[in-house]
Amino acid sequence: MSLIEWDEKFSVGVAAVDHEHRELIGLVNETYDRLQRPDAGVTVPDFLGEIYARISAHFALEENLMRAKRYAHFDEHKADHERLLDEIRDIMDDYEDRRIFDVEQFARRLGAWFTGHFRTHDARLHRNLG
């Protein structure tokens, strides 16, 4: 089962960026699949931690590019990155407090964020830098 299915509405129209976004979604799905295997040795905190780390790394690279290019919408774009990271941290905290992980809610939140962010912030970034 995949958490997020690639949809062409995620496309920003730049092949290399779209490829990277597909890979990021693939990593989320791969990590989730590992969580589902009884012998995987992956726990919910491991899963969430890995997703958080990989998304953070992607954002750091993108933010370095924006800084280097003096991107006019840097602050707004970075704030949206921080919003997703905050949501993932909130889910991690909720799990630690109550040991409840709602897979469907997690998928909806990530899917909604990816859809909105790719179509707005990333599309604008790559139109301006392309």
C-alpha positions as CSV (number, residue, x, y, z in Angstrom):
1,M,0.0,0.0,0.0
2,S,1.3,3.4,-0.9
3,L,0.8,6.5,1.3
4,I,1.0,8.9,-1.7
5,E,0.4,8.1,-5.3
6,W,2.2,10.4,-7.9
7,D,-0.3,12.5,-9.7
8,E,0.5,14.8,-12.7
9,K,-1.0,17.7,-10.7
10,F,2.3,17.5,-8.6
11,S,4.3,18.3,-11.7
12,V,6.1,21.7,-11.8
13,G,7.0,21.3,-15.4
14,V,10.8,20.9,-14.9
15,A,11.8,17.3,-15.6
16,A,14.7,17.2,-13.1
17,V,12.5,18.7,-10.3
18,D,9.6,16.4,-11.1
19,H,11.9,13.4,-11.0
20,E,13.2,14.5,-7.6
21,H,9.7,14.9,-6.3
22,R,8.7,11.5,-7.6
23,E,11.7,10.1,-5.8
24,L,10.8,11.8,-2.5
25,I,7.2,10.4,-2.7
26,G,8.8,7.0,-3.5
27,L,11.0,7.2,-0.4
28,V,7.9,8.0,1.7
29,N,6.1,5.0,0.2
30,E,9.1,2.7,0.5
31,T,9.6,3.6,4.1
32,Y,5.9,3.1,4.9
33,D,6.0,-0.3,3.1
34,R,9.0,-1.3,5.4
35,L,6.9,-0.4,8.4
36,Q,4.2,-2.8,7.3
37,R,6.5,-5.8,7.2
38,P,6.5,-7.8,10.5
39,D,10.2,-8.7,10.2
40,A,11.3,-5.2,9.1
41,G,12.5,-4.0,12.5
42,V,11.0,-0.6,11.7
43,T,8.9,1.1,14.3
44,V,6.6,4.0,13.9
45,P,9.2,6.4,15.5
46,D,11.8,5.0,13.1
47,F,9.5,5.5,10.2
48,L,8.5,9.1,11.1
49,G,12.1,9.9,11.9
50,E,13.4,8.7,8.5
51,I,10.6,10.6,6.7
52,Y,11.4,13.7,8.7
53,A,15.2,13.4,8.0
54,R,14.8,12.8,4.3
55,I,12.3,15.6,3.8
56,S,14.5,18.0,5.8
57,A,17.5,17.2,3.6
58,H,15.5,17.9,0.5
59,F,14.3,21.2,1.9
60,A,17.8,22.2,2.9
61,L,19.1,21.7,-0.6
62,E,16.2,23.6,-2.1
63,E,16.7,26.4,0.4
64,N,20.4,26.7,-0.3
65,L,19.5,27.0,-4.0
66,M,17.0,29.8,-3.2
67,R,19.5,31.7,-1.1
68,A,22.2,31.4,-3.7
69,K,19.8,32.8,-6.4
70,R,18.4,35.4,-4.0
71,Y,14.9,34.1,-4.6
72,A,12.4,36.8,-3.9
73,H,9.9,34.4,-2.3
74,F,12.4,32.6,-0.1
75,D,10.8,33.5,3.2
76,E,7.3,32.3,2.1
77,H,8.6,29.1,0.6
78,K,10.8,28.3,3.6
79,A,7.8,28.9,5.9
80,D,5.8,26.3,4.0
81,H,8.7,23.8,4.4
82,E,8.7,24.6,8.1
83,R,4.9,24.0,8.3
84,L,5.2,20.5,6.9
85,L,8.1,19.7,9.2
86,D,6.1,21.1,12.2
87,E,3.2,18.8,11.2
88,I,5.5,15.8,11.1
89,R,6.9,16.7,14.5
90,D,3.4,17.1,15.9
91,I,2.5,13.6,14.6
92,M,5.8,12.3,16.2
93,D,4.9,13.9,19.5
94,D,1.3,12.6,19.4
95,Y,2.7,9.1,18.9
96,E,5.1,9.4,21.8
97,D,2.4,10.7,24.1
98,R,-0.4,8.3,23.1
99,R,1.1,5.6,21.0
100,I,-1.4,6.3,18.3
101,F,-0.5,6.5,14.6
102,D,-3.3,7.2,12.2
103,V,-1.9,6.1,8.8
104,E,-4.9,7.5,6.9
105,Q,-4.5,10.9,8.6
106,F,-0.8,10.9,7.9
107,A,-1.4,10.1,4.2
108,R,-4.0,12.8,3.9
109,R,-1.8,15.4,5.5
110,L,1.3,14.6,3.4
111,G,-0.8,14.3,0.2
112,A,-2.5,17.6,0.8
113,W,0.9,19.3,1.5
114,F,2.6,17.8,-1.5
115,T,-0.2,18.8,-3.8
116,G,-0.4,22.3,-2.6
117,H,3.3,22.9,-2.3
118,F,4.3,21.5,-5.6
119,R,1.6,23.3,-7.5
120,T,2.2,26.7,-5.8
121,H,5.6,27.3,-4.2
122,D,7.7,24.9,-6.3
123,A,6.0,25.8,-9.5
124,R,6.6,29.5,-8.9
125,L,10.2,28.8,-7.8
126,H,11.1,27.0,-11.0
127,R,9.3,29.5,-13.2
128,N,11.4,32.2,-11.6
129,L,14.7,30.3,-11.6
130,G,14.3,28.4,-14.8
